[in-house]
Amino acid sequence: MSGQKKGGQDGRAAGGGGYSKRGKPRPGTGGFRRDKLEGKGPTPPASARPGHPAQRAAAKAARAAGRPGAPQPGNERGGDGRARSDSQHQNHGPQNHGPRGSGEGPEMVAGRNSVVESLRAGIPAMALYVSSRAQEDERVTEAVQLAAEAGIAVLESGQSELDRLTGDAIHQGVALRVRPYEYAHPEDFIPRRGDKNPPLIVALDGVTDPRNLGAVVRSAAAFGATGVVVPARRSAGVTAGAWKASAGALARLPVALAVNLTRALEGYKQAGLFVAGLDAGGTTDLRDMSIADGPMVLVIGSEGRGLSRVVTNACDMIVSIPMVSGNESLNAGIAASIALYEIAGIRARQD
């Protein structure tokens, strides 16, 4: 009959799409063409599968660290399903958007040289993980000795365990778990009654290198600053790199985390502090800064970009460092050192 359809009772074309010549679905297609099938994506890690023993262990560890439900450090995965090493995300700045407390979690420092340097710098750590094969290396021996002297737990771990902890980074059989930094609140730096010295607060705008943050903290501590403020987004946080660059100053000078830097600056202005922004395009010479002897906030911008527009608008004045050559630029750490030295000199002459 001319009106009869081929391929079976349901009228599907024989052999077409995901069907056999008899009109039945091909095995594994569910009746759909192969190009219409969608994959389920990469298999999640064991620590992210509800009910899995590894997930329960990770959740327990997260609760013990005060982060309910957070994944275990070193087990995060990207969109491609592959584990990311801590070196890929540890320097993207603080991820805690709350006004106070620690960051997302402990940082893992991997590699023999990095671990030894971190321990020499006195970075606060929770545990040192060492594989049995790596203990014969003199750098690992020194790391174990330094950890023992500092009261840091030394744990023997297998190769696979170290791979998991470091997110498959090159660890050379040794890794150090750095303790999460406890950030202060920006309001903690507002002067209280009875304070003898006017506060000097340093704020960073767009400084993304942890080494620059550490250098700024080191200079701020040397020249009598009250504390350092960093934004919660697009800014360097207190990592192992910042600890090493600060040469221990982070243990003496607090760093506060501001959810919104502009709002924090406005709060300081309402509390009676003057805000001076340091920028190459400033119209006031640093040596002529009239507010240096009073309560003030010094805002340091990033190298190249300088201060952002909204932060510039929040400043009472914009000052610049006089340069012999107009073609040179200073990174945040050096610029902060020069400015803080000049402010300390102005204050000393006023006493």
DRENFI-339952 format. One record per residue (C-alpha): chain; residue in one letter; residue number from 1; y, x, z. Coordinates in nm, 3 decimals. Layout:
<nodes>
 c r   k       v       u       w
 A a NUM       Y       X       Z
...
</nodes>
This chain:
<nodes>
 c r   k       v       u       w
 A m   1   0.000   0.000   0.000
 A s   2   0.343   0.132  -0.093
 A g   3   0.504   0.028   0.237
 A q   4   0.246   0.201   0.453
 A k   5   0.370   0.508   0.647
 A k   6   0.161   0.817   0.672
 A g   7   0.073   1.013   0.982
 A g   8  -0.072   0.753   1.215
 A q   9   0.014   0.420   1.370
 A d  10   0.346   0.531   1.515
 A g  11   0.484   0.613   1.169
 A r  12   0.553   0.984   1.234
 A a  13   0.529   1.213   0.933
 A a  14   0.205   1.401   0.925
 A g  15   0.238   1.755   1.043
 A g  16   0.612   1.718   1.099
 A g  17   0.796   1.860   1.400
 A g  18   0.577   1.878   1.708
 A y  19   0.294   1.665   1.566
 A s  20  -0.035   1.749   1.403
 A k  21  -0.152   1.613   1.069
 A r  22  -0.315   1.326   1.254
 A g  23   0.013   1.228   1.412
 A k  24  -0.074   1.355   1.761
 A p  25   0.161   1.575   1.966
 A r  26   0.081   1.940   1.934
 A p  27  -0.036   2.099   2.260
 A g  28   0.255   2.222   2.471
 A t  29   0.530   2.040   2.281
 A g  30   0.532   1.708   2.462
 A g  31   0.602   1.543   2.125
 A f  32   0.924   1.737   2.068
 A r  33   0.995   2.004   1.812
 A r  34   0.977   2.357   1.942
 A d  35   1.347   2.419   1.881
 A k  36   1.429   2.120   2.104
 A l  37   1.247   2.259   2.405
 A e  38   1.459   2.409   2.682
 A g  39   1.343   2.684   2.915
 A k  40   1.373   2.660   3.290
 A g  41   1.559   2.990   3.314
 A p  42   1.464   3.302   3.509
 A t  43   1.235   3.267   3.806
 A p  44   1.445   3.284   4.126
 A p  45   1.370   3.557   4.380
 A a  46   1.126   3.478   4.658
 A s  47   1.410   3.477   4.912
 A a  48   1.577   3.189   4.721
 A r  49   1.270   2.963   4.690
 A p  50   1.275   2.686   4.953
 A g  51   0.973   2.705   5.180
 A h  52   0.871   3.053   5.070
 A p  53   0.801   3.295   5.363
 A a  54   1.053   3.541   5.218
 A q  55   1.317   3.266   5.206
 A r  56   1.254   3.175   5.568
 A a  57   1.279   3.539   5.670
 A a  58   1.605   3.580   5.476
 A a  59   1.751   3.266   5.633
 A k  60   1.653   3.390   5.979
 A a  61   1.818   3.726   5.915
 A a  62   2.130   3.551   5.782
 A r  63   2.153   3.332   6.094
 A a  64   2.118   3.639   6.314
 A a  65   2.411   3.793   6.126
 A g  66   2.616   3.475   6.169
 A r  67   2.591   3.364   5.804
 A p  68   2.372   3.051   5.790
 A g  69   2.188   3.012   5.464
 A a  70   2.323   3.334   5.311
 A p  71   2.091   3.539   5.091
 A q  72   1.956   3.865   5.223
 A p  73   2.167   4.165   5.115
 A g  74   2.037   4.341   4.806
 A n  75   1.854   4.033   4.674
 A e  76   2.133   3.872   4.475
 A r  77   2.064   3.806   4.108
 A g  78   2.288   3.760   3.810
 A g  79   2.271   3.491   3.548
 A d  80   2.010   3.691   3.358
 A g  81   1.773   3.679   3.654
 A r  82   1.784   4.053   3.713
 A a  83   1.862   4.194   4.054
 A r  84   2.206   4.345   4.091
 A s  85   2.253   4.664   4.292
 A d  86   2.510   4.675   4.567
 A s  87   2.698   4.936   4.368
 A q  88   2.769   4.665   4.111
 A h  89   2.946   4.430   4.346
 A q  90   3.031   4.608   4.668
 A n  91   3.382   4.707   4.557
 A h  92   3.514   4.379   4.431
 A g  93   3.711   4.320   4.740
 A p  94   3.651   4.099   5.043
 A q  95   3.482   3.773   4.960
 A n  96   3.551   3.601   5.292
 A h  97   3.816   3.338   5.223
 A g  98   3.852   3.246   5.589
 A p  99   4.140   3.385   5.794
 A r 100   3.936   3.586   6.042
 A g 101   3.600   3.754   6.088
 A s 102   3.366   3.975   5.894
 A g 103   3.300   3.993   5.523
 A e 104   2.999   3.850   5.340
 A g 105   2.748   4.080   5.504
 A p 106   2.632   4.436   5.553
 A e 107   2.683   4.684   5.272
 A m 108   2.399   4.911   5.160
 A v 109   2.488   5.273   5.084
 A a 110   2.217   5.434   4.871
 A g 111   2.152   5.798   4.782
 A r 112   2.113   6.112   4.991
 A n 113   2.462   6.255   4.941
 A s 114   2.636   5.920   4.988
 A v 115   2.443   5.845   5.305
 A v 116   2.510   6.188   5.459
 A e 117   2.882   6.168   5.375
 A s 118   2.904   5.819   5.525
 A l 119   2.739   5.933   5.847
 A r 120   2.962   6.240   5.867
 A a 121   3.267   6.015   5.835
 A g 122   3.149   5.808   6.130
 A i 123   3.111   5.486   5.936
 A p 124   2.972   5.217   6.169
 A a 125   2.619   5.142   6.054
 A m 126   2.333   4.922   6.167
 A a 127   2.026   5.108   6.041
 A l 128   1.911   5.407   5.837
 A y 129   1.612   5.346   5.609
 A v 130   1.406   5.650   5.509
 A s 131   1.088   5.680   5.303
 A s 132   0.815   5.914   5.422
 A r 133   0.835   6.130   5.109
 A a 134   1.210   6.184   5.143
 A q 135   1.196   6.323   5.497
 A e 136   1.126   6.673   5.370
 A d 137   1.472   6.699   5.212
 A e 138   1.732   6.878   5.426
 A r 139   1.998   6.616   5.350
 A v 140   1.769   6.341   5.474
 A t 141   1.693   6.550   5.784
 A e 142   2.066   6.579   5.851
 A a 143   2.110   6.205   5.795
 A v 144   1.837   6.126   6.047
 A q 145   1.994   6.365   6.300
 A l 146   2.344   6.218   6.254
 A a 147   2.210   5.864   6.284
 A a 148   2.022   5.949   6.601
 A e 149   2.334   6.107   6.754
 A a 150   2.538   5.799   6.668
 A g 151   2.278   5.562   6.813
 A i 152   2.188   5.415   6.472
 A a 153   1.832   5.288   6.432
 A v 154   1.617   5.498   6.198
 A l 155   1.347   5.298   6.021
 A e 156   1.071   5.423   5.793
 A s 157   1.046   5.216   5.475
 A g 158   0.832   5.219   5.165
 A q 159   0.960   5.265   4.814
 A s 160   0.938   4.896   4.726
 A e 161   1.120   4.796   5.043
 A l 162   1.404   5.036   4.966
 A d 163   1.419   4.902   4.611
 A r 164   1.458   4.552   4.751
 A l 165   1.719   4.648   5.010
 A t 166   1.935   4.837   4.762
 A g 167   1.891   4.596   4.473
 A d 168   1.701   4.857   4.269
 A a 169   1.982   5.113   4.300
 A i 170   1.900   5.484   4.285
 A h 171   1.841   5.547   4.655
 A q 172   1.638   5.873   4.650
 A g 173   1.434   5.747   4.941
 A v 174   1.722   5.683   5.182
 A a 175   1.969   5.398   5.241
 A l 176   2.222   5.311   5.509
 A r 177   2.309   4.956   5.614
 A v 178   2.680   4.951   5.700
 A r 179   2.799   4.706   5.962
 A p 180   3.026   4.424   5.831
 A y 181   3.391   4.491   5.905
 A e 182   3.561   4.255   6.149
 A y 183   3.895   4.162   5.993
 A a 184   4.193   4.067   6.206
 A h 185   4.419   3.767   6.142
 A p 186   4.765   3.828   5.989
 A e 187   4.923   3.648   6.284
 A d 188   4.776   3.908   6.518
 A f 189   5.049   4.148   6.400
 A i 190   5.341   3.919   6.489
 A p 191   5.533   4.076   6.782
 A r 192   5.491   3.936   7.128
 A r 193   5.731   3.933   7.419
 A g 194   5.740   4.266   7.593
 A d 195   5.661   4.472   7.285
 A k 196   5.878   4.785   7.298
 A n 197   5.852   4.905   6.940
 A p 198   5.940   4.686   6.642
 A p 199   5.630   4.611   6.434
 A l 200   5.568   4.787   6.104
 A i 201   5.314   4.603   5.891
 A v 202   5.179   4.734   5.561
 A a 203   5.062   4.475   5.304
 A l 204   4.876   4.555   4.983
 A d 205   4.925   4.355   4.664
 A g 206   4.668   4.407   4.389
 A v 207   4.524   4.732   4.522
 A t 208   4.159   4.717   4.415
 A d 209   4.034   5.071   4.486
 A p 210   3.876   5.098   4.834
 A r 211   3.972   5.467   4.844
 A n 212   4.338   5.372   4.811
 A l 213   4.294   5.121   5.092
 A g 214   4.141   5.391   5.311
 A a 215   4.424   5.632   5.228
 A v 216   4.686   5.369   5.311
 A v 217   4.519   5.294   5.644
 A r 218   4.508   5.666   5.722
 A s 219   4.883   5.706   5.656
 A a 220   4.967   5.382   5.836
 A a 221   4.784   5.501   6.147
 A a 222   4.955   5.842   6.130
 A f 223   5.307   5.697   6.112
 A g 224   5.271   5.429   6.378
 A a 225   5.213   5.113   6.176
 A t 226   5.093   4.798   6.351
 A g 227   4.828   4.709   6.096
 A v 228   4.743   4.657   5.729
 A v 229   4.711   4.321   5.549
 A v 230   4.499   4.270   5.236
 A p 231   4.454   3.952   5.032
 A a 232   4.118   3.779   5.027
 A r 233   4.106   3.783   4.646
 A r 234   4.155   4.052   4.383
 A s 235   4.188   4.323   4.643
 A a 236   3.988   4.607   4.786
 A g 237   3.804   4.535   5.108
 A v 238   3.682   4.758   5.388
 A t 239   3.373   4.916   5.234
 A a 240   3.198   5.248   5.291
 A g 241   3.437   5.405   5.039
 A a 242   3.738   5.282   5.238
 A w 243   3.588   5.412   5.562
 A k 244   3.537   5.759   5.413
 A a 245   3.889   5.774   5.268
 A s 246   4.044   5.665   5.598
 A a 247   3.884   5.961   5.781
 A g 248   3.810   5.739   6.081
 A a 249   4.153   5.570   6.092
 A l 250   3.990   5.229   6.033
 A a 251   3.844   5.257   6.380
 A r 252   4.198   5.281   6.525
 A l 253   4.410   5.058   6.302
 A p 254   4.321   4.692   6.232
 A v 255   4.307   4.539   5.885
 A a 256   4.384   4.169   5.849
 A l 257   4.259   3.940   5.574
 A a 258   4.511   3.693   5.428
 A v 259   4.389   3.390   5.237
 A n 260   4.726   3.384   5.058
 A l 261   4.941   3.698   5.078
 A t 262   5.264   3.522   4.980
 A r 263   5.213   3.262   5.251
 A a 264   5.144   3.539   5.504
 A l 265   5.469   3.713   5.408
 A e 266   5.662   3.389   5.449
 A g 267   5.506   3.352   5.793
 A y 268   5.624   3.700   5.889
 A k 269   5.977   3.618   5.769
 A q 270   5.979   3.304   5.983
 A a 271   5.876   3.519   6.279
 A g 272   6.182   3.741   6.230
 A l 273   6.042   4.026   6.021
 A f 274   6.208   4.161   5.707
 A v 275   5.991   4.215   5.399
 A a 276   6.050   4.512   5.171
 A g 277   5.855   4.557   4.851
 A l 278   5.792   4.906   4.715
 A d 279   5.818   4.910   4.337
 A a 280   5.926   5.161   4.073
 A g 281   6.179   4.907   3.945
 A g 282   6.345   4.862   4.284
 A t 283   6.725   4.881   4.295
 A t 284   6.746   5.019   4.651
 A d 285   6.667   5.381   4.729
 A l 286   6.396   5.415   4.993
 A r 287   6.625   5.647   5.194
 A d 288   6.895   5.378   5.203
 A m 289   6.671   5.100   5.332
 A s 290   6.882   4.932   5.599
 A i 291   6.597   4.735   5.758
 A a 292   6.371   5.032   5.828
 A d 293   6.462   5.051   6.198
 A g 294   6.377   4.685   6.267
 A p 295   6.065   4.469   6.253
 A m 296   5.947   4.480   5.895
 A v 297   5.668   4.448   5.642
 A l 298   5.624   4.708   5.370
 A v 299   5.444   4.571   5.062
 A i 300   5.268   4.819   4.835
 A g 301   5.180   4.718   4.480
 A s 302   4.914   4.854   4.249
 A e 303   4.965   5.158   4.030
 A g 304   5.090   5.058   3.687
 A r 305   5.134   4.685   3.751
 A g 306   5.339   4.716   4.067
 A l 307   5.414   4.402   4.267
 A s 308   5.322   4.060   4.136
 A r 309   5.599   3.814   4.054
 A v 310   5.529   3.576   4.343
 A v 311   5.515   3.859   4.595
 A t 312   5.837   4.008   4.455
 A n 313   6.010   3.674   4.506
 A a 314   5.891   3.666   4.866
 A c 315   6.048   4.005   4.947
 A d 316   6.392   4.041   5.105
 A m 317   6.454   4.360   4.907
 A i 318   6.280   4.582   4.654
 A v 319   6.297   4.955   4.720
 A s 320   6.186   5.249   4.510
 A i 321   6.097   5.613   4.569
 A p 322   6.347   5.840   4.392
 A m 323   6.166   6.049   4.130
 A v 324   6.284   6.370   3.969
 A s 325   6.098   6.271   3.652
 A g 326   6.113   5.908   3.553
 A n 327   5.784   5.929   3.365
 A e 328   5.564   5.984   3.671
 A s 329   5.388   5.717   3.878
 A l 330   5.222   5.735   4.217
 A n 331   4.905   5.563   4.328
 A a 332   4.916   5.327   4.621
 A g 333   4.791   5.580   4.876
 A i 334   5.051   5.846   4.795
 A a 335   5.336   5.595   4.759
 A a 336   5.253   5.443   5.097
 A s 337   5.244   5.788   5.261
 A i 338   5.591   5.878   5.130
 A a 339   5.742   5.542   5.226
 A l 340   5.589   5.538   5.574
 A y 341   5.705   5.896   5.636
 A e 342   6.061   5.801   5.542
 A i 343   6.053   5.488   5.759
 A a 344   5.920   5.687   6.054
 A g 345   6.204   5.938   6.006
 A i 346   6.468   5.662   6.000
 A r 347   6.326   5.511   6.318
 A a 348   6.314   5.847   6.490
 A r 349   6.682   5.912   6.415
 A q 350   6.774   5.571   6.559
 A d 351   6.609   5.641   6.895
</nodes>
